[in-house]
Amino acid sequence: MAKKRPFRNRLNDLSPKEWLKFQKSWFIHNPPPRRKDVMLHPAKFPETMAQEFVEFFTKRGQTVLDPMVGTGSTLVACLRAGRHSIGIELNSTYANIARQIVAEERDGLGETAAELRAEVVTGDAAQLSDLNLPIVDYVLTSPPYWDMLHSRGAETQRTRRASPDMDVIYSDDPADLGNIPEYDKFIDRLVAVYVGLKPYIRPRAYLTIIVKNVKKGGRIYPLAWDLARRLGEDYTLKDERIWCQDDVRLAPYGLGSAWVSNTFHHYCLQFRYQPEMQD
């Protein structure tokens, strides 16, 4: 009888049981309340969820890049997971908040994080050649959901407008992708940013983009699906995980007259950079 081959894990430091748990195609993640000092940022994904992705797609000591890092969720997750990290942020205010949060996290972790790189770079992810980036082992990021932060009808936006401590939009910078009103132009520029990452990604490394489809003017714009299709021409689209949120209050959109869903899920698109498979 042939001997069973020992489990050899080339991708991460997880046990087989932990690996299998992550392979489920959907998951529920209800993050803890946001810190007051990051409430300013209008769209932030949770460090607790980011850490799960970082720990699956890398080994300890490897380097993770987030080209749209916001207030630093990915970098905090990497410190907790024992990974080096680099975050690029266009908005200098958010970049400074991210630096403060990263410094506090590093201090709290003590010696376990002392040797880890966790760098916030103020810059434009569309101009990577100016930033002197190293080769990285994984990319984890979430883009603007088109220009939806400009939508006055959204309930969350009404709440933010009523608070002096919360931004409604990311910035008024023309380089900010969240300020592009034309959907096709937005997709083109977003895809260009991600394609521009290729010289900095280790071959056969993964890229995870957290995104969802958006509703505007009574119709759906399939942002996640369009991004998957377009980026699939430069990276290999491997799969998706669907992040479900079940702690958000239902709203009676279209009640009694039309179908309008409460959209409480995001697509975590998994790509792999496989240059040997490209023409």
C-alpha positions as CSV (number, residue, x, y, z in Angstrom):
1,M,0.0,0.0,0.0
2,A,1.4,3.4,-1.1
3,K,2.4,5.7,1.7
4,K,0.3,8.9,2.1
5,R,2.2,11.9,0.9
6,P,2.8,14.5,3.7
7,F,0.8,17.7,3.4
8,R,3.1,20.4,1.8
9,N,1.7,23.9,1.9
10,R,3.4,26.2,-0.7
11,L,0.9,29.1,-0.3
12,N,0.4,29.8,3.3
13,D,1.0,28.7,6.9
14,L,-2.5,27.3,7.5
15,S,-3.4,23.8,8.5
16,P,-5.5,21.6,6.1
17,K,-8.6,22.3,8.3
18,E,-8.0,26.0,8.2
19,W,-7.4,25.9,4.4
20,L,-10.7,24.0,3.8
21,K,-12.7,26.5,5.9
22,F,-11.5,29.4,3.7
23,Q,-12.5,27.6,0.5
24,K,-16.2,28.1,1.2
25,S,-17.5,30.3,-1.6
26,W,-19.4,32.6,0.7
27,F,-19.0,33.8,4.2
28,I,-20.6,36.1,6.8
29,H,-18.4,38.7,8.4
30,N,-19.9,41.4,10.7
31,P,-17.0,43.6,11.7
32,P,-16.6,45.2,15.1
33,P,-17.6,48.9,15.3
34,R,-15.2,51.3,13.6
35,R,-12.8,53.4,15.6
36,K,-13.9,57.1,15.8
37,D,-10.8,58.3,14.2
38,V,-11.5,56.4,11.0
39,M,-15.2,57.3,10.7
40,L,-14.0,60.2,8.6
41,H,-13.4,57.8,5.7
42,P,-16.6,57.0,3.9
43,A,-15.8,53.4,2.9
44,K,-13.5,51.1,4.8
45,F,-13.3,47.3,4.9
46,P,-12.6,45.7,8.2
47,E,-9.1,44.7,9.4
48,T,-10.5,41.4,10.8
49,M,-11.6,40.3,7.4
50,A,-8.5,41.6,5.6
51,Q,-6.4,39.5,8.0
52,E,-8.2,36.3,6.9
53,F,-7.3,37.0,3.2
54,V,-3.7,37.9,4.0
55,E,-3.2,34.7,6.0
56,F,-4.5,32.6,3.2
57,F,-2.7,34.1,0.3
58,T,0.7,34.6,1.9
59,K,3.2,33.2,4.3
60,R,4.7,35.0,7.3
61,G,7.4,37.5,6.3
62,Q,6.0,38.0,2.8
63,T,4.9,41.4,1.5
64,V,1.4,42.7,0.7
65,L,0.4,45.7,-1.3
66,D,-2.8,47.7,-1.1
67,P,-2.8,50.4,-3.9
68,M,-5.8,52.2,-2.4
69,V,-5.2,51.8,1.3
70,G,-7.5,54.4,2.7
71,T,-7.0,54.6,6.5
72,G,-4.8,51.5,6.6
73,S,-7.0,48.4,7.2
74,T,-4.7,46.2,5.1
75,L,-1.6,47.3,6.8
76,V,-3.0,46.7,10.3
77,A,-4.1,43.2,9.2
78,C,-0.6,42.5,7.9
79,L,1.0,43.6,11.2
80,R,-1.3,41.2,13.1
81,A,-0.5,38.4,10.6
82,G,3.3,38.9,10.6
83,R,3.5,40.2,7.0
84,H,5.3,43.2,5.6
85,S,3.0,45.7,3.9
86,I,2.9,48.8,1.7
87,G,-0.2,51.0,1.2
88,I,-0.6,53.7,-1.4
89,E,-3.1,56.5,-0.7
90,L,-4.0,59.5,-2.8
91,N,-5.6,61.5,-0.1
92,S,-3.0,62.9,2.3
93,T,-5.4,63.2,5.2
94,Y,-6.3,59.5,5.0
95,A,-2.6,58.7,4.5
96,N,-1.7,60.5,7.7
97,I,-4.5,58.8,9.6
98,A,-3.3,55.5,8.3
99,R,0.3,56.2,9.5
100,Q,-1.0,57.1,13.0
101,I,-3.1,53.9,13.2
102,V,-0.3,51.7,11.9
103,A,2.1,53.3,14.5
104,E,-0.4,52.6,17.3
105,E,-0.9,49.0,16.1
106,R,2.8,48.4,15.9
107,D,3.3,49.8,19.5
108,G,0.5,47.6,20.8
109,L,2.0,44.4,19.2
110,G,5.4,45.1,20.6
111,E,8.3,42.9,19.6
112,T,6.3,40.7,17.3
113,A,5.9,43.7,14.8
114,A,9.1,45.5,15.4
115,E,10.9,44.2,12.3
116,L,7.9,44.3,10.0
117,R,7.7,46.9,7.3
118,A,4.3,48.7,7.2
119,E,4.7,51.8,5.0
120,V,2.1,54.3,3.9
121,V,3.0,56.1,0.7
122,T,1.1,59.2,-0.3
123,G,0.7,59.0,-4.0
124,D,-1.3,58.0,-7.0
125,A,-1.7,54.3,-7.8
126,A,-2.0,55.3,-11.5
127,Q,1.6,56.6,-11.3
128,L,3.5,53.7,-9.8
129,S,6.7,54.3,-11.6
130,D,7.2,57.3,-9.4
131,L,6.9,55.3,-6.1
132,N,9.9,52.9,-6.2
133,L,8.0,49.9,-5.2
134,P,9.5,46.4,-4.5
135,I,8.1,43.2,-5.8
136,V,5.2,42.0,-3.7
137,D,3.7,38.6,-2.9
138,Y,0.0,39.6,-2.7
139,V,-2.3,42.4,-3.5
140,L,-5.4,43.1,-1.4
141,T,-7.6,46.1,-2.1
142,S,-11.0,47.6,-2.6
143,P,-11.6,50.4,-5.2
144,P,-14.1,53.2,-5.1
145,Y,-17.5,51.9,-6.1
146,W,-17.7,54.3,-9.0
147,D,-19.0,57.8,-8.1
148,M,-21.7,56.4,-5.7
149,L,-20.5,58.6,-2.9
150,H,-21.9,61.5,-4.8
151,S,-25.4,60.0,-4.8
152,R,-27.5,62.2,-2.6
153,G,-30.3,59.7,-2.2
154,A,-28.4,57.1,-0.3
155,E,-29.3,56.8,3.3
156,T,-25.7,56.4,4.5
157,Q,-24.8,59.6,2.6
158,R,-27.6,61.5,4.2
159,T,-26.3,60.4,7.6
160,R,-22.8,61.5,6.8
161,R,-23.9,64.9,5.5
162,A,-25.5,65.5,8.9
163,S,-22.2,64.9,10.7
164,P,-19.3,67.4,10.6
165,D,-16.8,64.6,11.5
166,M,-17.5,62.4,8.4
167,D,-16.4,62.9,4.8
168,V,-19.1,62.3,2.2
169,I,-16.7,61.7,-0.7
170,Y,-13.1,60.7,-0.7
171,S,-11.8,64.0,-2.1
172,D,-12.3,66.6,-4.8
173,D,-9.0,65.6,-6.5
174,P,-9.5,65.0,-10.3
175,A,-7.1,62.0,-10.0
176,D,-9.6,60.4,-7.6
177,L,-11.4,57.7,-9.5
178,G,-14.5,58.2,-7.3
179,N,-15.1,61.5,-9.0
180,I,-15.5,60.1,-12.5
181,P,-19.1,60.5,-13.6
182,E,-18.9,58.3,-16.8
183,Y,-19.1,54.6,-16.0
184,D,-17.1,53.4,-18.9
185,K,-14.3,55.9,-18.3
186,F,-14.2,54.9,-14.6
187,I,-13.9,51.2,-15.6
188,D,-11.1,52.0,-18.1
189,R,-9.1,54.0,-15.6
190,L,-9.6,51.4,-12.7
191,V,-8.5,48.5,-15.0
192,A,-5.4,50.5,-16.0
193,V,-4.4,50.9,-12.4
194,Y,-4.6,47.2,-11.7
195,V,-2.9,46.2,-14.9
196,G,-0.2,48.7,-14.0
197,L,0.6,46.6,-10.9
198,K,1.9,43.7,-13.0
199,P,5.6,44.7,-12.9
200,Y,5.5,44.7,-9.1
201,I,3.7,41.4,-8.5
202,R,5.6,38.2,-8.1
203,P,4.7,35.7,-10.8
204,R,1.9,33.3,-9.7
205,A,1.0,35.6,-6.8
206,Y,-2.7,36.4,-6.1
207,L,-4.6,39.7,-6.3
208,T,-7.9,40.1,-4.3
209,I,-10.3,42.9,-5.2
210,I,-13.3,43.5,-2.9
211,V,-16.1,45.2,-4.9
212,K,-19.8,45.1,-5.5
213,N,-22.2,46.0,-8.3
214,V,-23.8,49.4,-7.9
215,K,-27.3,50.9,-8.3
216,K,-27.8,54.2,-10.0
217,G,-30.7,55.9,-11.7
218,G,-33.0,52.9,-11.3
219,R,-30.6,50.3,-12.9
220,I,-27.7,48.1,-11.9
221,Y,-24.2,48.7,-13.2
222,P,-22.3,45.4,-12.9
223,L,-19.1,46.8,-11.6
224,A,-17.8,43.6,-10.1
225,W,-18.7,41.6,-13.2
226,D,-17.2,44.1,-15.6
227,L,-14.0,44.3,-13.6
228,A,-13.8,40.5,-13.5
229,R,-14.2,40.3,-17.3
230,R,-11.8,43.1,-18.2
231,L,-9.1,42.2,-15.7
232,G,-9.4,38.6,-16.8
233,E,-7.6,39.6,-19.9
234,D,-4.4,40.4,-17.9
235,Y,-4.7,38.2,-14.9
236,T,-6.2,34.7,-14.5
237,L,-9.6,35.0,-12.8
238,K,-9.6,32.1,-10.4
239,D,-12.8,32.5,-8.4
240,E,-14.9,34.6,-6.1
241,R,-15.9,34.6,-2.5
242,I,-19.1,36.4,-1.6
243,W,-18.9,38.5,1.6
244,C,-22.4,38.6,3.2
245,Q,-23.5,41.1,5.8
246,D,-26.4,40.1,8.0
247,D,-26.2,42.9,10.6
248,V,-27.5,45.7,8.4
249,R,-31.1,47.0,8.9
250,L,-33.5,46.4,6.0
251,A,-35.0,49.4,4.2
252,P,-38.4,49.3,2.4
253,Y,-37.1,50.3,-1.0
254,G,-39.9,50.2,-3.6
255,L,-42.3,48.7,-1.1
256,G,-45.6,48.0,-2.7
257,S,-44.6,49.1,-6.2
258,A,-41.3,47.7,-7.5
259,W,-38.5,45.2,-6.8
260,V,-35.5,46.9,-5.2
261,S,-33.2,44.7,-3.2
262,N,-31.3,45.5,-0.1
263,T,-27.8,44.7,-1.3
264,F,-25.7,43.3,1.6
265,H,-23.0,41.4,-0.2
266,H,-19.7,42.1,-1.9
267,Y,-17.6,40.1,-4.3
268,C,-14.1,39.2,-3.3
269,L,-12.6,38.5,-6.7
270,Q,-9.5,36.3,-6.8
271,F,-7.0,36.8,-9.6
272,R,-3.6,35.2,-10.2
273,Y,-0.7,36.8,-12.1
274,Q,0.4,34.0,-14.5
275,P,2.6,35.6,-17.1
276,E,3.4,32.1,-18.6
277,M,-0.2,31.8,-19.7
278,Q,-0.3,35.1,-21.6
279,D,0.5,35.5,-25.3
